[in-house]
Amino acid sequence: MKGDRRSRESERCFGERGGDYFGLVSLGFFLLVVGIIFATNPNILSDFRLWIEQMTSKEGLTTPPEGLIRSATLFFGLVGLSNFFMAGIRLIFEKTGRRVLGDISTGVALLSFAYLISLYGGRALAWQMVVGIEAIVCGLLIVVYSILRYVVLKKSH
């Protein structure tokens, strides 16, 4: 009896029955991205600490170090691309294709944020413009997602 109970607990814990394999793939992509970020900028934690210290001493917002801006651009770009990969994987392996539209929308939002951060790093945009434009992009994506989701659900019923 005890062995059977442990077996069931093990199955629940390690995802043997109905596990979230897409979640594991997504976690794998995220860990790859984090590894790439640290490999391309080994000083990222020092850059972040320096930036925080600058803001604390000046009691206001300061421009982040160049390395931090590049790392943020790369991070959001790679996470955005991983969302497109996840959408493709879901489309291929899931019969229902649920969450594909959400993955694509998230990918578009993150890639646009990466692009806007790169423009900010090149001094083409102020941070206020980056936040404003990204809010517009996210708002449009939510509206489009909601409309498409409604149309898809309506067709399936």
N, C-alpha and C positions, 0 to 999 in steps of 0.2 A: 504494500500500500504506500509506504513512504517513498520507495523508488519511483513508483508511477507518478506521484505528486511532484517529485523533483523533476522528473522528465517533462511534465507539463509546464512547470515554472520555467525550466530551461528553454522550452520552445517559445514561450511568450517573451522571455527576456531577449533571446537571440534571434527572434524573427523567423522561426522555422515555419510557422503557420501564418500565411497571409501577411508576411513581412512587407515593410515599406522599402522595397528595393530601389525605387526611384529616389527616395530620400537618401539612401546610402550613396547612390551615384551623385546626387547633388552635394552631399557632404564631401565626397571624394574630389569633385570639381573645386569646391571651396578651399579645401586643404591644398590642392595644387596651386590655386591662385595665391594663397597666403605664402606658400613656399617660394613662389616666383617673386613675389613682392620683396620678401626678405633677402632672396638671393641677388636681386637687382639693386637693392639699396640696404646693405647691411647696417647702415647708420640710421635707419628709420626711427628707432626709439630715441636715439640721441637728438635727431632733428625735431621730433615731436616734443621732447623735454625742453629743448632750447626755445622752441616757439612758445610753449606755455610760459616759460620764464620771462620771455620778452613781453608777452601780454600782461603778465603779473606786474612786472616792474614799470611798464608804461601805463598801466591801468586802462587799457583799451585794446582794440583789435589791431593786430599787426599782420603784415603779409607773411605767410608761412615760408620757410626755407624752400629753395628750388627743388631739392631732393624730395621733400614732402609733397610738393605739388605734383611732381612726376610720378611718385608712388601712388598718390590718390587717383591720378588719371589712369594709370595702368590697372589699379585695383578695380575701379568701377567699369573700365572697359572690358577686362577679363571676366568679371562677374556677369556683365551684360552678355558677353559672348557665350558664357556657360549656360545662361538662360535659353539662348537659341538652341544650343546643343540639347538641353533637356527637353525643349519643345519637340525637337526632331525625334529624340528617343521615345518620348511619350506617344508621338504620332505613329511610330513604327510598331511599338510593342503593346500599347494599350488599345483595346478594341473600341473603347468609347472616346478616346482622345481628350478626356477631361483635363483641364488645367493647361492645355496647349496655348490657348488664347491668352491666359494669364502670364504664362512664361514668356510669350512673345512680347506682350505689353511691357512686362518688367524689363526685358532685354532692351527694348527701345528706350525706355526711361533711363536705364543705367548707362547705355552707350551715349545718349544725348548729354547726360550729366558729365561723363568722362570728356566729351568734346568741349563742353562749356568750361570745365576746369582747365583744360589745356589752353583755351582762349584766355582765361583769367591768368594763367601762368605766363602767357605771352604778353600780358598787359593790354590785351585787346578789349577786355570787359572788366568792369568793377565787380566785386563780389555781390553787390546788391542786384546787379543785372543777372548774374548767374542764378541767384535764388529766384528772381522773378521769372526768368525764362523757363527754368526747370519747373516752377509751379504751373506755368501755362502748359508745358508739355505734359505733365502728370495729369492736369485737369482734362486736357483733350483726350489723353489715353483712357482715362476713367469713363468719359462720356462714350467714346467709341467702343470700349470693352462692354459697357452696359448695354448699348444698343445691339451690338453683335450677339451678346449672350442672350438677350431677349428674343432676337430673331431665331437663333439656333434652338432655344428651348421651345419656342412657339411651333417651329417646324417639326420637332420631335414628338409633339403631342397631337 
